[in-house]
Amino acid sequence: MGKKWKWIAAFFLCAGVLVSNYLFSSGKISFDVKKIVYSSEDLTFMRNLLREIFDKESKDTIAVSSDPINQELLTFVQVKPYYKGYLLTYEEAVPLIAVDHGLVVYTGYNKDTGKTISVYYEDNTTVTYGNVDSFSLLPYTSIERGSIIGKKEAGDLYIQVEKDGNILNLEETLTWMKEHMRP
């Protein structure tokens, strides 16, 4: 019964947004729903609000252990500044693994960072991986902690960590990596 309720609520929410958008475009109401739906701050607020309402089961779980996530990413042999982040050099292939629950916000090719994927995590951190060799996720794909995001063969991996709207410097980036990718 719980899943049925969630689908019904999601249907009415979607229908409400579509009807409000139609009424605004026809001039019957003066409130533009697109301003709420398209801003990232409001999208984050709505996501957290809906999670509080519908995600009662996960609050009752207890974490038994803290498994290491992506410890291979700490095996780089060299680091150097590049673009807005850093290039980490690897001698062997490394998997890119989600360090927490999040949302893929960008996948594509960037002239500065090559094949790139950006992930927004629940703690308001966005991590961008560039020069990635392979990934199979599309933008706005929800990911779970420990799921594989992509793969980097031996060579340079671009990484940029942005926390609360600020791009972390080298020391902060390495500290963040050690905290989230403990061996």
Salt bridges, closest charged atoms under 4 A:
GLU57 OE1 - LYS6 NZ 3.77
GLU122 OE2 - ARG51 NH1 2.95
ASP123 OD2 - LYS163 NZ 3.70
ASP123 OD2 - HIS180 NE2 3.96
ASP133 OD2 - LYS152 NZ 3.70
GLU144 OE1 - HIS101 ND1 2.79
GLU153 OE2 - LYS151 NZ 3.88
